[in-house]
Amino acid sequence: MTMQYDVKSYHNTVSGVAYAGRTRLKGVLISPSTSVTYNTSFCDNVSLSGTYDVPGSTVCTVTIAKHGLSNGDRVYLNFTSGTAQDEAYTVANVTTNTFTVTVASATTSGNVTMYPDILAEFDCSNGTSFYSLIPGEGILAPNGIYVGIPNAAITTTIFYG
């Protein structure tokens, strides 16, 4: 086996698209600056948009037409308005156009962008940076890589190619 020379890197300080074309996720460096536990998500760059409502409990109802999800699926939700927390969630109570997730108690509503295909998730629970090599050829990201960073206390560097 020969060495791969086309591996590139991208540093994220906020959530966003790290690479917009077909590629493979080869590794990640996660650098938290706090000891609070956070989950960072690396998703295929395909999104669906919709709305959400949290009427004063911990149940958030998300409405996205023909989302294609099943109970128990994991998705990354980027709440683009309102005060809900961006992060990966497990979906429940799925219908054709809606599903629910459990959020921190709040009364909020607004718009949401969902990334339904999470390639990898990593939890960090202390202030120590760590690197994770993805073995073999890496994880295929047919449409690019979206990085979901739940808090400004985390930065990531992805390695792809």
C-alpha angles and dihedrals in degrees: 000000000000129000117268111235101181099072112129133185137219127193119215125196094169135022115284149104111314096181128005104201139066109294144133125256105232103174146334136222113203119194116188120185095199138049094236114116115252134170118222119198131205110199140181105259097249117113140181123204130216144125136280139201131198105183097195103297135078094270114100116192113206120197116201119152114245094348094169096219131143131209110280097027117136119228136172113235121201106193103208095187135019124035106284116129118255110233146109115296138185111236125226140171092037121192128167093275106016144048136169134232131186115247136172111285110279143131106233143121139182144107127334137190116209127204103198099185112066110189096189140349128203129190121209120192106171138041094263122111118229139187126217119196113206106219129231116005093340127240117314114239103187094187102031134270128295115191117209111203111182098198141023088239090078133068126182138197117201126200115210141161 
